Amino acid sequence: MKALTWLASFLTIIGVNVSNLINFWADATFWTRFFFVAALLASLALAVAEIGNWWKTKAKRHKNAKSVNKYMLKLLKRGGSAAIFANNLTWVSGAPAIRELLTSEAAAGRDICLFVPRLNALTAELAANGMKVNTYEGLGYDPSARFTLLNPDEPGSSLLAIGTGIFPNFYIEEFSDATHSRVIAVVRDLLNILERVNDRAHA
């Protein structure tokens, strides 16, 4: 934790450790005590901020499909273009609110791309409403991970949500350009490769 590292460095500079803390305080001047307390308070504030940021960005556990659908609806409502890498999209089939959001916004011109192993009735419906559906059936591969990338073509404002696991231990973790630009760059490359695979298969 950066807060503890910073505090330890400060205490080392002024020559304070646990064993001589009492003697240091007794012999310290007013201003030395003032800066010592200020450093402790600053470290505490930094630690609270770090813990808050960790809690906000850590992988969140979802015990059932209802929990995932609630999260996905909130994620997709953030707007912007979206690339959804999925399997059979059963989570969309069982979530009327998400289905309606996707179809209505795609029909209104929002750029939403789907990446699935193969086509089905649902992908046909979504494609009819303006979504581009990319498949890679020729690869013979079913993905174990699921992810959604918001604003895939806008480096700096992209947000990646990756889901893995099996209920009741399904986890979703978010990554932003600000903190994980290299991870998002890899995902961007994967989507571009699959898009070319799809285009060549249907050329």
Secondary structure, DSSP 8 states (H G I E B T S, - for coil): -HHHHHHHHHHHHHT--GGGHHHHHHH--HHHHHHHHHHHHHHHHHHHHHHHHHHHHS-EEE-SHHHHHHHHHHHHTT-S-EEEE-SS-HHHHT-HHHHHHHHHHHHTT--EEEEESS--HHHHHHHHTT-EEEE-GGG----S-EEEEESTT-TTS-EEEEEEEETTEEEEEEEEHHHHHHHHHHHHHHHHHHHHHHHHHT-
